[in-house]
Amino acid sequence: MYWYQRTVTESIAKEILRNAVSAGEEDPRFPPVRVEELPHIVYSVDVLSESEPITSMEELDVKRFGVIVTSGRKRGLLLPNLEGIDTVQQQVDIAKKKAGIYDNEKISLERFEVVRHY
């Protein structure tokens, strides 16, 4: 699940359940998950640390840090250590694209770490 959203329920367990159902039924990129698909799905939960502002891309490491790119009200997030993303520039460009941020727009950057649970 790759949404960027702060916890809105009273516990992380309820937040995981709420997001799992949402990801399975409401992700606009995919059709809803069918019951017969459930045994074949690999489940994982990514817990993101609090983000911290950074002043340059030199403070990023694509294997260790995820990135949040912001321009005005537009905001894009990309997790760390994703297959096929080998450079910080790729990571930032993809996060910008997700947010609809153009190359000529001024951006601010934040980074965060992830603990993945299977």
Z-matrix of the N, CA and C atoms (Angstrom, degrees):
N
C 1 1.440
C 2 1.521 1 106.79
N 3 1.322 2 116.75 1 133.63
C 4 1.457 3 120.24 2 -171.93
C 5 1.514 4 112.37 3 -127.84
N 6 1.291 5 118.25 4 36.30
C 7 1.462 6 120.82 5 177.42
C 8 1.521 7 107.90 6 -82.43
N 9 1.312 8 115.62 7 151.74
C 10 1.454 9 118.99 8 170.68
C 11 1.510 10 106.73 9 -106.60
N 12 1.307 11 116.86 10 109.83
C 13 1.452 12 120.05 11 -176.36
C 14 1.519 13 107.94 12 -158.76
N 15 1.282 14 115.87 13 135.84
C 16 1.458 15 119.55 14 175.47
C 17 1.523 16 108.99 15 -76.54
N 18 1.336 17 115.93 16 157.97
C 19 1.448 18 120.45 17 179.05
C 20 1.523 19 110.14 18 -60.30
N 21 1.334 20 115.42 19 132.11
C 22 1.463 21 119.55 20 -179.74
C 23 1.524 22 112.53 21 -122.57
N 24 1.328 23 117.47 22 -1.83
C 25 1.457 24 120.75 23 175.75
C 26 1.517 25 108.60 24 -104.00
N 27 1.329 26 115.37 25 173.94
C 28 1.472 27 118.21 26 -174.85
C 29 1.526 28 114.14 27 -78.95
N 30 1.330 29 118.49 28 -9.69
C 31 1.463 30 119.34 29 177.78
C 32 1.524 31 110.00 30 -146.85
N 33 1.318 32 114.97 31 156.38
C 34 1.459 33 118.84 32 179.34
C 35 1.526 34 110.80 33 -66.18
N 36 1.339 35 117.78 34 -33.02
C 37 1.472 36 120.38 35 178.74
C 38 1.525 37 110.47 36 -62.10
N 39 1.318 38 117.38 37 -45.42
C 40 1.470 39 120.52 38 178.24
C 41 1.521 40 111.12 39 -67.14
N 42 1.321 41 116.79 40 -34.25
C 43 1.466 42 120.75 41 178.31
C 44 1.531 43 110.43 42 -66.17
N 45 1.325 44 117.04 43 -41.46
C 46 1.461 45 120.99 44 177.51
C 47 1.524 46 110.41 45 -62.10
N 48 1.311 47 117.19 46 -45.92
C 49 1.468 48 120.68 47 178.62
C 50 1.528 49 111.20 48 -61.01
N 51 1.316 50 116.81 49 -46.31
C 52 1.462 51 121.03 50 -178.62
C 53 1.529 52 110.80 51 -61.59
N 54 1.331 53 116.25 52 -44.20
C 55 1.464 54 120.12 53 -179.49
C 56 1.526 55 112.08 54 -70.68
N 57 1.322 56 117.97 55 -34.27
C 58 1.470 57 120.27 56 178.27
C 59 1.522 58 110.69 57 -64.22
N 60 1.312 59 116.46 58 -45.52
C 61 1.466 60 120.06 59 178.25
C 62 1.523 61 109.97 60 -63.53
N 63 1.310 62 116.73 61 -44.22
C 64 1.458 63 120.90 62 179.17
C 65 1.530 64 111.38 63 -60.80
N 66 1.335 65 116.76 64 -44.28
C 67 1.464 66 120.45 65 -179.67
C 68 1.523 67 111.18 66 -64.21
N 69 1.317 68 116.87 67 -38.63
C 70 1.451 69 120.93 68 -178.29
C 71 1.515 70 114.68 69 -74.96
N 72 1.323 71 116.20 70 -25.58
C 73 1.468 72 119.59 71 -174.66
C 74 1.523 73 114.91 72 -114.46
N 75 1.340 74 118.42 73 -24.22
C 76 1.457 75 119.77 74 -167.91
C 77 1.527 76 115.52 75 -123.12
N 78 1.331 77 118.81 76 1.69
C 79 1.461 78 120.40 77 -179.91
C 80 1.530 79 108.41 78 -68.34
N 81 1.334 80 117.59 79 117.02
C 82 1.461 81 119.83 80 -174.84
C 83 1.532 82 114.04 81 -67.37
N 84 1.321 83 117.41 82 -12.64
C 85 1.465 84 120.37 83 -179.79
C 86 1.528 85 112.93 84 -79.06
N 87 1.336 86 117.08 85 -17.73
C 88 1.460 87 120.72 86 -172.66
C 89 1.524 88 110.67 87 -137.81
N 90 1.346 89 116.97 88 155.12
C 91 1.465 90 118.67 89 171.82
C 92 1.531 91 109.31 90 -69.35
N 93 1.325 92 118.27 91 157.48
C 94 1.475 93 119.76 92 178.37
C 95 1.539 94 111.22 93 -58.03
N 96 1.322 95 115.88 94 146.59
C 97 1.459 96 122.06 95 178.57
C 98 1.530 97 108.41 96 -67.45
N 99 1.334 98 115.54 97 135.96
C 100 1.465 99 121.03 98 177.29
C 101 1.527 100 108.97 99 -95.41
N 102 1.313 101 116.70 100 152.54
C 103 1.466 102 122.43 101 -177.57
C 104 1.527 103 111.15 102 -53.51
N 105 1.334 104 118.01 103 -41.83
C 106 1.468 105 120.41 104 -177.42
C 107 1.532 106 112.42 105 -68.11
N 108 1.327 107 118.58 106 -14.79
C 109 1.467 108 121.67 107 177.90
C 110 1.533 109 112.41 108 -83.62
N 111 1.312 110 118.13 109 -21.49
C 112 1.466 111 122.12 110 -172.05
C 113 1.531 112 114.28 111 -53.95
N 114 1.351 113 120.27 112 -43.03
C 115 1.474 114 118.46 113 -179.35
C 116 1.533 115 113.82 114 -66.41
N 117 1.321 116 117.95 115 -15.60
C 118 1.458 117 121.39 116 -175.16
C 119 1.530 118 113.39 117 -101.77
N 120 1.302 119 117.37 118 -0.69
C 121 1.458 120 121.72 119 -177.57
C 122 1.527 121 109.64 120 -88.88
N 123 1.335 122 116.13 121 135.81
C 124 1.463 123 121.25 122 173.14
C 125 1.519 124 106.83 123 -92.08
N 126 1.308 125 116.51 124 123.66
C 127 1.457 126 122.18 125 -176.34
C 128 1.515 127 110.37 126 -101.79
N 129 1.327 128 116.44 127 137.44
C 130 1.461 129 121.36 128 172.74
C 131 1.525 130 108.03 129 -149.11
N 132 1.313 131 114.68 130 155.94
C 133 1.462 132 121.60 131 177.97
C 134 1.513 133 107.50 132 -126.34
N 135 1.328 134 116.03 133 125.31
C 136 1.459 135 121.51 134 175.99
C 137 1.516 136 109.00 135 -100.80
N 138 1.318 137 116.11 136 123.20
C 139 1.462 138 121.20 137 176.33
C 140 1.523 139 106.66 138 -104.77
N 141 1.331 140 115.51 139 118.46
C 142 1.459 141 121.82 140 -176.55
C 143 1.522 142 110.30 141 -92.27
N 144 1.330 143 115.74 142 138.23
C 145 1.460 144 120.41 143 173.06
C 146 1.530 145 108.44 144 -72.24
N 147 1.291 146 116.39 145 168.90
C 148 1.463 147 120.11 146 172.09
C 149 1.523 148 107.80 147 -61.33
N 150 1.294 149 116.31 148 140.16
C 151 1.464 150 118.80 149 178.77
C 152 1.523 151 109.90 150 -78.91
N 153 1.332 152 114.73 151 155.63
C 154 1.463 153 120.20 152 176.89
C 155 1.523 154 108.72 153 -131.43
N 156 1.333 155 116.83 154 137.84
C 157 1.462 156 119.43 155 178.60
C 158 1.521 157 110.87 156 -66.40
N 159 1.330 158 115.83 157 144.82
C 160 1.462 159 121.34 158 174.44
C 161 1.523 160 108.05 159 -129.83
N 162 1.319 161 115.47 160 159.68
C 163 1.465 162 119.32 161 -175.83
C 164 1.515 163 114.15 162 -101.82
N 165 1.355 164 117.24 163 -12.35
C 166 1.467 165 118.52 164 178.88
C 167 1.515 166 110.07 165 -155.57
N 168 1.322 167 115.28 166 161.74
C 169 1.457 168 121.13 167 178.06
C 170 1.522 169 111.74 168 -67.35
N 171 1.327 170 117.45 169 -17.12
C 172 1.463 171 120.86 170 177.91
C 173 1.528 172 112.17 171 -64.46
N 174 1.332 173 117.00 172 -17.04
C 175 1.460 174 121.22 173 179.34
C 176 1.526 175 112.27 174 -88.80
N 177 1.330 176 116.97 175 4.52
C 178 1.464 177 121.76 176 178.73
C 179 1.520 178 111.04 177 -101.90
N 180 1.299 179 115.85 178 155.93
C 181 1.460 180 124.85 179 172.68
C 182 1.521 181 105.33 180 -143.50
N 183 1.340 182 118.18 181 114.77
C 184 1.467 183 121.55 182 -172.32
C 185 1.524 184 113.21 183 -60.32
N 186 1.304 185 117.58 184 -24.08
C 187 1.468 186 120.45 185 179.44
C 188 1.527 187 111.89 186 -83.10
N 189 1.316 188 117.35 187 -30.11
C 190 1.471 189 121.05 188 -174.32
C 191 1.525 190 113.62 189 -101.22
N 192 1.342 191 117.79 190 -41.25
C 193 1.460 192 121.14 191 -171.91
C 194 1.522 193 112.44 192 -112.95
N 195 1.318 194 115.10 193 139.46
C 196 1.455 195 120.85 194 164.85
C 197 1.508 196 107.63 195 -84.96
N 198 1.335 197 116.18 196 168.30
C 199 1.458 198 120.01 197 -176.86
C 200 1.526 199 110.00 198 -131.91
N 201 1.316 200 115.12 199 144.78
C 202 1.457 201 122.95 200 170.11
C 203 1.520 202 106.36 201 -120.10
N 204 1.319 203 115.81 202 124.80
C 205 1.461 204 121.91 203 179.56
C 206 1.521 205 106.89 204 -112.61
N 207 1.337 206 116.32 205 129.34
C 208 1.457 207 121.40 206 -177.59
C 209 1.518 208 110.14 207 -127.66
N 210 1.328 209 114.97 208 138.93
C 211 1.460 210 122.25 209 171.22
C 212 1.522 211 106.28 210 -142.49
N 213 1.326 212 115.95 211 107.78
C 214 1.464 213 119.70 212 -175.69
C 215 1.521 214 109.92 213 61.24
N 216 1.332 215 116.21 214 -122.60
C 217 1.468 216 120.94 215 179.35
C 218 1.524 217 113.14 216 -91.80
N 219 1.316 218 116.51 217 -2.94
C 220 1.462 219 120.92 218 179.94
C 221 1.521 220 109.61 219 -87.05
N 222 1.328 221 115.35 220 136.22
C 223 1.460 222 119.22 221 -176.07
C 224 1.520 223 109.59 222 -147.93
N 225 1.334 224 116.16 223 127.53
C 226 1.459 225 121.20 224 178.57
C 227 1.512 226 110.83 225 -126.90
N 228 1.327 227 115.84 226 143.27
C 229 1.459 228 122.29 227 -177.93
C 230 1.513 229 108.94 228 -124.83
N 231 1.313 230 115.90 229 142.36
C 232 1.455 231 121.31 230 172.55
C 233 1.523 232 108.76 231 -137.65
N 234 1.327 233 115.42 232 131.50
C 235 1.455 234 121.61 233 179.69
C 236 1.525 235 111.09 234 -70.62
N 237 1.327 236 117.44 235 160.88
C 238 1.468 237 120.29 236 176.56
C 239 1.522 238 111.14 237 -82.11
N 240 1.324 239 114.94 238 167.05
C 241 1.459 240 123.24 239 168.45
C 242 1.528 241 112.82 240 57.18
N 243 1.332 242 116.18 241 44.90
C 244 1.460 243 121.20 242 178.13
C 245 1.522 244 109.56 243 -95.41
N 246 1.318 245 116.11 244 138.38
C 247 1.464 246 121.78 245 179.25
C 248 1.524 247 110.46 246 -58.30
N 249 1.325 248 116.08 247 133.48
C 250 1.457 249 121.60 248 177.27
C 251 1.514 250 114.83 249 86.86
N 252 1.315 251 117.32 250 -4.88
C 253 1.467 252 120.68 251 176.76
C 254 1.520 253 106.88 252 -110.15
N 255 1.337 254 114.24 253 105.96
C 256 1.456 255 120.30 254 -171.07
C 257 1.516 256 114.81 255 -110.26
N 258 1.336 257 117.27 256 -13.32
C 259 1.464 258 119.52 257 -178.20
C 260 1.523 259 110.32 258 -128.38
N 261 1.312 260 114.53 259 155.81
C 262 1.463 261 120.60 260 176.05
C 263 1.528 262 109.96 261 -61.59
N 264 1.318 263 117.32 262 -39.06
C 265 1.465 264 119.88 263 -179.90
C 266 1.533 265 110.82 264 -60.92
N 267 1.317 266 117.68 265 -42.20
C 268 1.469 267 120.65 266 176.46
C 269 1.521 268 110.44 267 -60.86
N 270 1.318 269 116.39 268 -44.62
C 271 1.460 270 122.08 269 -178.29
C 272 1.531 271 110.85 270 -60.00
N 273 1.310 272 116.48 271 -48.07
C 274 1.466 273 121.19 272 -179.24
C 275 1.528 274 110.15 273 -67.12
N 276 1.330 275 117.50 274 -42.38
C 277 1.465 276 120.37 275 -179.78
C 278 1.526 277 111.99 276 -61.04
N 279 1.329 278 117.02 277 -41.43
C 280 1.465 279 120.23 278 179.96
C 281 1.534 280 110.33 279 -67.76
N 282 1.331 281 117.35 280 -41.60
C 283 1.469 282 120.12 281 177.92
C 284 1.528 283 110.41 282 -62.66
N 285 1.333 284 117.18 283 -40.05
C 286 1.473 285 120.85 284 177.01
C 287 1.523 286 110.72 285 -62.59
N 288 1.316 287 116.38 286 -44.36
C 289 1.465 288 120.42 287 -179.83
C 290 1.531 289 110.83 288 -61.90
N 291 1.327 290 116.87 289 -42.64
C 292 1.467 291 120.60 290 178.49
C 293 1.522 292 111.33 291 -58.61
N 294 1.331 293 116.09 292 -33.95
C 295 1.464 294 120.99 293 -177.43
C 296 1.518 295 113.11 294 -89.11
N 297 1.333 296 117.15 295 -8.54
C 298 1.466 297 119.52 296 -175.78
C 299 1.513 298 112.54 297 75.05
N 300 1.328 299 116.53 298 30.54
C 301 1.462 300 121.79 299 179.98
C 302 1.528 301 108.54 300 -93.73
N 303 1.305 302 116.42 301 126.55
C 304 1.468 303 121.65 302 179.90
C 305 1.522 304 110.77 303 -84.12
N 306 1.332 305 116.23 304 158.79
C 307 1.462 306 121.61 305 -177.19
C 308 1.526 307 113.33 306 -61.35
N 309 1.326 308 117.90 307 -27.94
C 310 1.461 309 120.01 308 -178.15
C 311 1.531 310 113.22 309 -85.88
N 312 1.324 311 118.17 310 -0.43
C 313 1.465 312 120.85 311 -179.74
C 314 1.524 313 110.63 312 -88.06
N 315 1.316 314 115.81 313 141.41
C 316 1.462 315 121.57 314 176.44
C 317 1.528 316 108.35 315 -71.07
N 318 1.327 317 116.04 316 137.49
C 319 1.463 318 120.55 317 -178.27
C 320 1.520 319 111.55 318 -125.25
N 321 1.317 320 115.18 319 158.05
C 322 1.454 321 121.44 320 166.51
C 323 1.521 322 106.98 321 -120.04
N 324 1.332 323 115.72 322 153.07
C 325 1.459 324 121.91 323 -175.29
C 326 1.520 325 111.11 324 -121.44
N 327 1.316 326 114.85 325 145.23
C 328 1.457 327 122.68 326 170.10
C 329 1.518 328 107.20 327 -133.95
N 330 1.317 329 115.83 328 156.12
C 331 1.453 330 119.85 329 176.02
C 332 1.523 331 109.13 330 -129.07
N 333 1.329 332 114.77 331 160.00
C 334 1.459 333 121.30 332 178.64
C 335 1.519 334 108.20 333 -153.67
N 336 1.322 335 115.99 334 162.69
C 337 1.456 336 121.27 335 175.02
C 338 1.522 337 108.48 336 -110.87
N 339 1.329 338 115.42 337 162.34
C 340 1.463 339 121.57 338 -175.81
C 341 1.522 340 109.28 339 -130.46
N 342 1.324 341 115.79 340 138.35
C 343 1.456 342 121.65 341 168.26
C 344 1.520 343 105.73 342 -112.03
N 345 1.336 344 116.63 343 119.32
C 346 1.468 345 121.46 344 -178.37
C 347 1.531 346 109.08 345 -99.60
N 348 1.330 347 114.74 346 130.92
C 349 1.469 348 122.22 347 177.99
C 350 1.523 349 108.26 348 -115.65
N 351 1.344 350 116.29 349 128.87
C 352 1.471 351 121.60 350 177.39
C 353 1.507 352 110.02 351 -102.70
